[in-house]
Amino acid sequence: MCFRCFAIFVLAVVFFASCGEADNEKKEKKVDKIPEVATDSIVEEEVVPEEPSQLVKGLEIIDKDGRKSQVLFEYDEYDRLVRTTARRNGGGENVCNITYRDGTIICEDATHKLTITLDSDSCVKKEEMISERENFVMRYKYKSGKLSEYINEADCGNQYFWDEGNIAKVFEHSCDESFSYDTVMYKYSDIVTPNINILSFVGESGSLPTAGSVAPRGIVSHFMPSESTVNVYNDAGVVMGTTISKYDYTTDEYNRITGIAYSIRFGYDGNFEDYGKVTIRVEY
């Protein structure tokens, strides 16, 4: 092969090799430009609905005569009760403010001041009530973390007997000379007690929150009662009267109490009269 022909051959090889590399680069660039293909394998994150509040925000109470009352509840950022507003039978409004301090809780309205003192386990150990009509001091004692005695300075008070997480029986010593003592026996539903001691707000005296609503540890039953029986005895141990209360509940899909209806019967020697029915509507 002549030198000129060889040179032409080498140039041709180099040219085609360069074209091949250029073509490969173009193909690679084209491949880079191909968009990603969406697939059906992408699974959207499931949105779990938020659980509704378990804090009772209000009660509407209808007594046996059809009169309506309302109690509203307000909470702080720690879900602690800080204010109650009671409107009784279309009458005036009573507001109670609750303050939490180190070892004490103060519930105060226009005419009452209730100071609750806690022990090192955050259980109530003392209540002091100061009002226009009465002053008293009540002390709490516990056994195995459950309330066992609730007594005042005159040694009048109650003894509590528990069945696991529920109060089964209360033995009440009376300071009233008209009778000696009484007992309260409870049966229970399968409805869990909410954060508010609802039944304590029923009646004209239920404007101030009790310890069961602001410091319930060791003093409130786990379940709501289905029935309570109160027997009042004289000094000879003879029953002077009996009151029976029965409770029915309605709940929502989250097992929160939405309504309570309870009937009251009282009597003596087996003869009972119906006191009437009270209904409560619960709001969250």
C-alpha positions as CSV (number, residue, x, y, z in Angstrom):
1,M,0.0,0.0,0.0
2,C,1.3,3.4,-1.0
3,F,2.0,6.0,1.7
4,R,-0.8,8.2,0.4
5,C,-3.4,5.4,0.5
6,F,-2.3,4.4,4.0
7,A,-2.8,8.0,5.2
8,I,-6.2,8.2,3.7
9,F,-7.1,4.9,5.4
10,V,-5.9,6.1,8.8
11,L,-7.9,9.4,8.5
12,A,-11.0,7.4,7.6
13,V,-10.7,5.2,10.7
14,V,-10.2,8.2,12.9
15,F,-13.2,10.0,11.3
16,F,-15.5,7.0,11.8
17,A,-14.3,6.5,15.4
18,S,-15.0,10.1,16.2
19,C,-18.4,9.9,14.6
20,G,-19.1,6.7,16.7
21,E,-18.1,8.5,19.9
22,A,-20.2,11.5,19.0
23,D,-23.1,9.2,18.3
24,N,-22.7,7.5,21.6
25,E,-22.5,10.8,23.4
26,K,-25.7,11.9,21.7
27,K,-27.4,8.6,22.7
28,E,-26.3,9.0,26.3
29,K,-27.6,12.6,26.3
30,K,-30.9,11.4,24.9
31,V,-31.1,8.7,27.5
32,D,-30.5,11.3,30.2
33,K,-33.4,13.4,28.9
34,I,-35.9,10.6,29.1
35,P,-38.3,11.5,31.9
36,E,-39.0,9.0,34.7
37,V,-42.1,7.0,34.2
38,A,-44.7,7.3,37.0
39,T,-45.7,3.9,38.4
40,D,-48.7,2.8,40.4
41,S,-46.4,1.6,43.2
42,I,-46.5,5.0,45.0
43,V,-48.7,4.7,48.1
44,E,-50.1,7.8,49.6
45,E,-49.6,8.1,53.4
46,E,-52.8,7.3,55.3
47,V,-54.3,10.1,57.2
48,V,-55.3,9.0,60.7
49,P,-58.2,11.1,62.0
50,E,-57.4,12.9,65.3
51,E,-59.1,11.5,68.4
52,P,-61.7,13.9,69.7
53,S,-61.3,15.6,73.1
54,Q,-62.1,13.6,76.2
55,L,-62.5,16.8,78.3
56,V,-66.1,17.6,79.4
57,K,-66.8,21.1,78.3
58,G,-70.4,21.5,79.5
59,L,-73.4,20.0,81.2
60,E,-77.1,20.7,80.7
61,I,-79.1,19.4,83.7
62,I,-82.9,19.0,83.8
63,D,-84.2,18.3,87.2
64,K,-87.3,16.3,88.2
65,D,-89.5,19.4,87.7
66,G,-88.2,20.2,84.3
67,R,-86.0,23.1,85.3
68,K,-82.8,23.5,83.4
69,S,-79.3,24.3,84.7
70,Q,-76.0,24.6,82.9
71,V,-72.4,24.2,84.0
72,L,-69.5,25.1,81.7
73,F,-65.8,24.1,82.1
74,E,-62.6,25.8,81.0
75,Y,-59.1,24.3,81.0
76,D,-55.5,25.4,80.7
77,E,-52.8,24.1,78.4
78,Y,-52.2,21.2,80.8
79,D,-55.9,20.1,80.5
80,R,-56.4,21.2,84.1
81,L,-59.8,22.6,85.1
82,V,-59.4,26.3,85.7
83,R,-62.9,27.7,85.7
84,T,-66.5,26.6,86.1
85,T,-69.5,28.7,85.3
86,A,-72.9,27.6,86.7
87,R,-76.3,29.0,85.6
88,R,-79.0,27.6,87.8
89,N,-82.6,27.3,86.7
90,G,-82.6,30.6,84.8
91,G,-81.2,32.5,87.8
92,G,-77.9,34.1,88.4
93,E,-74.5,33.0,87.2
94,N,-71.8,31.7,89.5
95,V,-68.2,31.6,88.4
96,C,-65.5,29.7,90.2
97,N,-61.8,30.1,89.5
98,I,-59.3,27.3,90.2
99,T,-55.6,28.1,90.9
100,Y,-52.9,25.5,91.0
101,R,-49.9,26.1,93.2
102,D,-47.1,23.9,94.6
103,G,-48.9,21.4,96.7
104,T,-52.3,23.3,96.8
105,I,-55.3,23.9,94.7
106,I,-57.7,26.8,95.4
107,C,-61.3,26.9,94.2
108,E,-62.9,30.3,94.8
109,D,-66.1,32.0,93.9
110,A,-67.8,35.1,95.3
111,T,-68.8,33.5,98.6
112,H,-66.7,30.3,99.0
113,K,-63.0,29.5,99.1
114,L,-61.9,25.9,99.1
115,T,-58.2,25.2,99.6
116,I,-57.1,21.6,98.8
117,T,-53.7,20.5,100.1
118,L,-51.9,17.6,98.3
119,D,-49.4,15.2,99.7
120,S,-46.1,14.1,98.0
121,D,-48.0,11.6,95.8
122,S,-50.4,14.4,94.6
123,C,-53.3,12.9,96.6
124,V,-55.6,15.2,98.5
125,K,-54.7,15.2,102.2
126,K,-56.8,18.2,103.5
127,E,-59.6,20.4,102.5
128,E,-60.4,23.8,104.1
129,M,-63.7,25.5,103.3
130,I,-64.3,29.1,104.2
131,S,-67.7,30.6,103.3
132,E,-70.3,33.1,104.6
133,R,-72.2,30.3,106.4
134,E,-69.6,27.7,107.4
135,N,-66.0,26.9,107.9
136,F,-64.7,23.4,108.1
137,V,-61.5,21.3,107.7
138,M,-61.6,17.7,106.2
139,R,-58.7,15.3,106.2
140,Y,-58.1,12.4,103.9
141,K,-56.3,9.1,104.8
142,Y,-55.3,6.4,102.3
143,K,-54.6,2.7,102.3
144,S,-52.7,1.1,99.3
145,G,-53.1,4.4,97.4
146,K,-56.9,4.4,97.8
147,L,-59.0,6.7,100.1
148,S,-59.8,4.9,103.3
149,E,-61.1,7.8,105.6
150,Y,-62.5,11.2,105.1
151,I,-63.0,12.9,108.5
152,N,-63.5,16.4,109.9
153,E,-62.2,18.0,113.1
154,A,-65.2,16.7,115.1
155,D,-64.3,13.1,114.2
156,C,-67.4,12.8,112.0
157,G,-66.6,11.4,108.6
158,N,-66.6,8.5,106.2
159,Q,-64.8,5.2,105.8
160,Y,-64.3,3.8,102.3
161,F,-64.1,0.2,101.1
162,W,-62.9,-0.6,97.6
163,D,-63.4,-3.4,95.2
164,E,-60.3,-3.1,93.0
165,G,-60.7,0.3,91.3
166,N,-64.2,1.2,92.5
167,I,-65.7,2.3,95.8
168,A,-67.9,-0.6,96.9
169,K,-69.2,0.8,100.2
170,V,-69.1,4.0,102.3
171,F,-69.7,4.0,106.0
172,E,-70.7,7.5,107.1
173,H,-70.5,8.6,110.7
174,S,-73.1,11.3,111.4
175,C,-72.6,14.5,113.4
176,D,-76.4,15.0,113.3
177,E,-78.1,13.8,116.5
178,S,-81.2,12.8,114.5
179,F,-79.5,9.7,113.2
180,S,-76.4,7.7,114.0
181,Y,-74.8,6.6,110.7
182,D,-75.6,5.5,107.2
183,T,-74.1,3.3,104.5
184,V,-73.8,3.8,100.8
185,M,-73.4,0.7,98.6
186,Y,-72.5,0.9,94.9
187,K,-73.0,-1.1,91.7
188,Y,-71.1,-0.1,88.6
189,S,-71.6,0.2,84.8
190,D,-68.8,-0.5,82.2
191,I,-68.6,3.3,81.5
192,V,-65.3,4.9,82.4
193,T,-65.5,7.9,84.6
194,P,-64.6,11.1,82.6
195,N,-62.2,13.8,83.8
196,I,-65.1,15.7,85.6
197,N,-67.0,14.3,88.5
198,I,-70.3,14.9,86.7
199,L,-72.7,13.8,89.4
200,S,-71.2,16.2,91.9
201,F,-72.4,19.2,89.9
202,V,-76.0,18.1,90.0
203,G,-78.2,20.2,92.5
204,E,-78.0,23.7,93.7
205,S,-74.9,23.0,95.8
206,G,-72.9,21.8,92.9
207,S,-71.3,25.1,91.9
208,L,-67.9,24.6,93.4
209,P,-65.8,21.7,91.9
210,T,-64.9,19.0,94.3
211,A,-61.6,17.3,94.9
212,G,-62.8,14.6,92.6
213,S,-62.6,16.9,89.6
214,V,-59.4,18.8,90.3
215,A,-57.3,16.0,92.1
216,P,-59.1,12.7,91.5
217,R,-56.1,10.4,92.2
218,G,-57.1,7.7,94.7
219,I,-60.6,9.1,95.5
220,V,-62.7,8.5,92.4
221,S,-63.9,5.1,91.1
222,H,-62.7,4.0,87.7
223,F,-66.3,3.3,86.4
224,M,-69.5,5.2,86.7
225,P,-72.1,3.8,89.1
226,S,-75.2,1.9,87.8
227,E,-76.9,2.0,91.2
228,S,-76.3,3.4,94.7
229,T,-78.3,2.5,97.9
230,V,-78.2,4.7,101.0
231,N,-79.5,3.2,104.3
232,V,-79.9,5.5,107.3
233,Y,-79.7,3.9,110.7
234,N,-80.6,5.1,114.2
235,D,-78.6,4.4,117.4
236,A,-80.2,0.9,117.7
237,G,-79.1,0.0,114.2
238,V,-82.6,0.1,112.8
239,V,-83.0,1.4,109.2
240,M,-84.8,4.7,109.3
241,G,-85.0,5.2,105.6
242,T,-83.5,4.1,102.2
243,T,-82.7,5.9,99.1
244,I,-82.0,4.1,95.8
245,S,-80.6,5.8,92.7
246,K,-80.3,4.1,89.4
247,Y,-78.2,5.4,86.5
248,D,-78.6,4.9,82.7
249,Y,-76.0,6.2,80.2
250,T,-75.8,7.0,76.5
251,T,-72.4,7.1,74.8
252,D,-71.0,8.0,71.4
253,E,-68.7,5.9,69.1
254,Y,-65.7,6.9,71.2
255,N,-67.4,5.6,74.4
256,R,-67.7,9.1,75.8
257,I,-70.7,9.7,78.0
258,T,-73.2,11.9,76.1
259,G,-76.2,11.6,78.5
260,I,-77.1,10.4,81.9
261,A,-80.6,9.7,83.2
262,Y,-81.0,8.7,86.8
263,S,-84.1,8.0,88.9
264,I,-84.4,8.3,92.7
265,R,-86.7,6.4,95.0
266,F,-86.8,6.7,98.8
267,G,-88.9,5.0,101.5
268,Y,-89.1,3.1,104.7
269,D,-90.0,-0.4,105.6
270,G,-90.2,-1.5,102.0
271,N,-92.6,1.2,100.9
272,F,-91.0,3.5,98.3
273,E,-91.9,6.6,96.5
274,D,-90.5,7.9,93.2
275,Y,-88.6,11.2,93.7
276,G,-88.4,11.7,90.0
277,K,-85.9,11.6,87.2
278,V,-82.9,13.8,86.5
279,T,-81.3,14.0,83.0
280,I,-77.9,15.3,82.0
281,R,-76.6,16.1,78.6
282,V,-72.8,16.1,78.3
283,E,-70.8,18.2,75.8
284,Y,-67.2,17.9,74.7
